[in-house]
Amino acid sequence: MSIAIDANVPVRMLVRNDEAQFQAAKRLVEQAEAAGEPLLIVLTALLETEWVLRSRYCLDKPAIAATFARLLETDGVVLEHEPTAEEALYIWNQHPSADFADCLHNARAAQMGRTRFVTFDAGASELPRGELLDL
């Protein structure tokens, strides 16, 4: 099967606002699970999923974090580099005012062996390994 899915597929599975698209997405997950080849959600699609759930569907951070936790446990679906996704969710939950994008960038950098995350963004500098770049 070997399929990666766009952000709109998990969004439909999570918000279920279009029954036909929800059923199609559900069938795809079930087929992938049956074939033993889980669908892949790349990190950029995860990032877009968060943005769509927050900006379009007005879901709050706890609701989005809970849905992402469920995605991590869904048979038939895998996330690109799950340790990065898990760390990003952990950081996001530990820092109430943090943006998910900053948490994901920070976690990916750490997973790639970087010990410092340098930024001009004061909020992002408060994350683990974060540093505000002086002017």
TAZILIN-V697955 format. One record per backbone hydrogen bond with DSSP energy under -1.0 kcal/mol. CO is the residue of the C=O (numbers start at 0). NH is the residue of the N-H. Records with the same first field share a line. If there is no record, write none. Layout:
CO->NH / NH
This chain:
2->39
5->8
6->10
7->11
8->12
9->13
10->14
11->15
17->21
18->22
19->23
20->24
21->25
22->26
23->27
24->28
25->29
26->30
27->31
28->32
29->33
30->34
31->36
38->77
39->4
40->79
41->45
42->46
43->47
44->48
45->49
46->50
47->51
48->52
49->53
50->54
51->55 / 56
52->58
59->63
60->64
61->65
62->66
63->67
64->68
65->69
66->70
67->71
70->73
73->76
75->38
77->40
80->83 / 84
81->85
82->86
83->87
84->88
85->89
86->90
87->91
88->92
89->93
90->94
94->97
98->102
99->103
100->104
101->105
102->106
103->107
104->108
105->109
106->110
107->111
108->113
109->112
116->130
118->132
120->124
122->125
123->126
126->129
128->116
130->118
